[in-house]
Amino acid sequence: MAEPLLLEVSPSAAALVAADVPLEVKLQAARGEVPGDGADLAAVLYYLCHDPDTEVSTTARITLRELGDDRLAGVVAASGTHPRILDILARLHVGKRDIAGLIAQHPEVYQETLEFLAVHGVQGAVDILAVTSELDEIAEEAEDVDELPDAESPEEEIEPEEEVEENEEFRSKYQLAQTMGVAEKVKVALTGDKEWRSIMIKDSNKMVSGSVMKNPRITDAEILTIAKLTGMNDEIIRAICVNKEWVKKYPIRKALVENNKTPLPFALRFMASLGEKDVAALAKSKNVSTVIATQARRLLMNKKKD
């Protein structure tokens, strides 16, 4: 990263770093008095840090170090902030955990910046790097995790089943379930009909709910419903993730990516197979983890570059 850095800035910002700009104007900019968005502020300060005038360069460096949290957040959140500037800010402000976490989530952040932040215990960076090795393995299976499928629509749909009606028979089964021991519940979970499965999958005993997943009569539509349940226990979600037949179904993979209970390595693997429209929705979603949203943005940006 030693090559000269060329940055795009607004005309008003560019006017502050030109060679013929009066010293007082440069000093004013070096103090952070820059019009425009956060990306403009960061770019101007970066250039002025390298100004031949010592007073200007020193002032700009001090301003970068002493930027308040609100202004820092604006710089880091700006899509136009160059990754080299993100790296500089990471090293200057690693002690500010909220800011460092935002830097880790930026779609253009350098790998070495992530590694620096992770070494200093910034959780967002730790989370992203924790799945890097998993992504390397996934790449062999998904061919290239940085490429999105061209298809916009799911490969196949799952016909929804009618919801279990809470009729007298269902209520009586539910009441009966309250009197059963664990062994009886496991037996019913393994062999029972849809009504029994819908009751036992929500049982607090993991042995009981896990047995539902081994019931040979369970349908893809039921698996899809379960994959969407954010309150489902981790072992059930993991059981879906490792079943090759279930995850062949596009709607199930999509539901797993959207469910925060899905282990990150699996969620990232399945996201690599989603259509661009679904990935774009994930990039904007506030209901998924920051790692998923960040990776979705990276996939979209790589798609645009191609």
N, C-alpha and C positions, 0 to 999 in steps of 0.2 A: 504493500500500500504506500510506496514511496513516490509514485508517479505524481506529477502535478494534478491538482484537483480542479476540474472545471465545473462550475455550478450554474444552474439556471436561476436567475432572480428577476424580480420585477424591474422595470426601467427606473423607478424611483430609488430602489435599493442599489442598483448598479451605479447610479450617479454618485453614491457615497464612497465608492471605492476606486473611482477613476484616478489616474495618476495626477491630474491637474486640479483635484479637489482641494480647496483651502484647508489648512491645518485645523482650524477651529471646527469646521464641518466634520472632518474625520474624527476629531476628538469627541464631538457630540455623538456621532454614530458609535464610537468605541465605548461610550458610556451606556449604550443600549437604547439610545433614542432613535429607533429605526421604524419607519412606517411599514405597513404590510403585515403578512402573517408570520408565524413562528419560523417557517423555513427561511424567509428573508432575513430575519434577525440572526439566525444561526449562521447563515452564509456570510453576511456582512462581518460579523464578529470573527469568523474563521479567517477571512481575507485580511482583516485589520490586525489580527494576531501576527501576521507575516509582513506587516507594513515596515518599510525601511526606517521610518521615524520611530525611535525607541519609545517616546512618550505615548504614541498611538498604539503600538503593539502591546506595551505593558498594560495600558488602560483596558484594551480589548480582552486580554487574558484575565485580568482581575474581574471584569464584567462577566465573563463566561463562568468563572469560579463562584461568583457571588449572585448569580441569577436566582431569583426567588422561585419557590415551587410552582406558582401559577404560570410564570413565564416559561419555566423549564418544561412543564407539562404541555404548554402550547407548542414549543419547539419539537418535542418528542412526538406529539400527536400528529404533527403536520406530515402529510404523505410525501412532500417534496424534500424533507430533510435527508441529506446524503448519509449513507451508512458510516462514512469516515467521521462525520461530525457526531453521529450517535456514539461512535467508539470513544471519541474525545470526552463527550459528556458522561459516558459510563465511567470513565477513569477519574473524572473530576468529582462525580456525585454518587459514587457507589454506596456511600453511607446513607443516602436518602432512598430507603427501600421502595417507596411507592414509585419514585421516578425511575429507579433502576429496573423495577418490574415492568414499567411501561416501555422502556428501551428494549428489554428482552422480547416483548411482544410485537415490536415493529416488524412489519413484513420484509423490510430490506436489511435488517441488522446482520452484520458480519458474524460468521461462525466464531471467529476468535474473540469477538466482543461477548458473545454468549458464554464462551469458555471462561473469560475473565470474570464475568458476573457470577457464574456458577461457582467458581473457586472462592468467591467472596460470599457465598451462601444466599444469593438472590434466588428466591424460590421459583419465580417464573422461568429463569434460565435453567435451573436444575431440572424442572419438569420437562422442558423441551429437549434438553440433552439426554435425559433419561430414556427417551424413546428413540434416540438417534440410531443406536445399534439395532433396535428392533426394526426401524425403517430400512436399514441396510439389508436385513434379511427379507423384509417385505418386498423390497425392490426386485429381488430375484423372482418372486412369485407374481408380482403385479407388473413386471417388466420395467416400469419407470414411474415412480410415485410423483414425479414432477409434471406428468402429462395427464390431461383430463380426457376422458372418453368423449368422442364427438357426439354421441347420442344424447339427446336432451330428455328422452322419455325412458322410463323403466324398461328393463329387458322383458319383464313379465309382471303381470298383476296377480294378486291373490284375491280370489273371490271371497268377499266378507261373508261370514256366517251370521245367522240371526243371533242376536244377543240372548243369553239365557234369561228367560222370563222368571221373575220371582213369584211363581205361582205357589199353590198349596204344596205341591210335591217338592218343589225346590226348598221351600221354607222348612218342610219336615226333614229333608235331608240335612239342611243346615243345623237344625236343632239336634238331630241325631248325632251329627259330627261333634257337637259339644260334649257328648257323653262317651265318645270313643276314646280308647287308649291309643298310644302311638302305634302299636303293632297293627291294630285294626285300620287306623288311618292310612298307614303305608300300603296295606293290602288294597284298600279302596282307591288310593291314588294310582296304583299300578294297573288296576283293572277296570276302574269305574268309567261311567259315561261322561259326557261333556259337563253335565251339572255337577257331578262329583269332582271333576277336574278343576272346575272354576272355583269350587270351595276349597279344595286341598292345596291349590297353588298359593293361596294366601295364608296358609297355616304358618304359625310362628316357628314351628319345629322344622328346621332345614331338611331333616331326613324325610319328612312328609312331603314338603313342597318339591324337594328334589326328585322324589319318586314319580311325581306327575310327569316329569320330563322323560321318563322311561316308559310311560304308558304307550303301547303300540298304536292306540287309537287316536292319539293327539294329532290335530290337523295343523297345516301351515297357517291357517287363519288364527288359530289359538296362539301359535308361536308368535305371530306378528303382534297380537294384542299384548302378550307378555313382554315382548321386546320394547314396547312403548311405555311400560309401567315404570315410572321413576322410583316408585317405592319398593320395587322388587329387590330381593336380596342378591348380593353380588354373585353367589354361586350359581343361581339360576341363569343370570345373564351370561356368565362365563360358559355355562353348558350349551347355550344357544350359539355362542361365538365359535366353539370348537366343533360343532356339528356341520360337516361339509354339505350335507343335503339342505339344511335349513338356510345356510348363508349363501347358497346359490341363488336364492330368491332376492331380487333387488329391493322390494319393499322392506324385507327383514333387515338387510344390511343398512338401509337408510335409517330405519328406526333405531338400530343399535348405535349408529354414529350420533344420533340426536339424543341418546340417553346417557346422562352423565354417570350412570352406574357401569357403563361399558368400560373395561380396562383400556387405557389409552392406546397401547400397541394395536389392539384389535380395531378400535375406532378409526385409527389412522389408516390401517390396512383397508378397511371397508370404504373409507372416504375416497381412496385412490380409484375406486371403481364407479363412483357416482358421476352422474351427468353434470355438466357445467351449471345448469340452472339450480340444481340442488346444492352444489358446492357454493354458489353465490349466496344462497339463502343462509348457509352455515356461516359464511364470512361475516354476515351482518347480524347473526343471531346473538342475543344476550342470554339465551338459555343453554348454551353449550360452554364447555370449558374454554379458557383463553388459549390453550394449546391447540384445540380443534379449530377455533376461529382464526388463529394466526396461520396455521397450516393451510386452511382453506383460502386465505388471502394470497398466500404464496403460490398455491396451485393456479389461482386465477391470473396472477401477475405473470407467471411463467407461460401460461397459455397465450396471454396478450403479446408477450415477446416473440413467441413462435409465429 
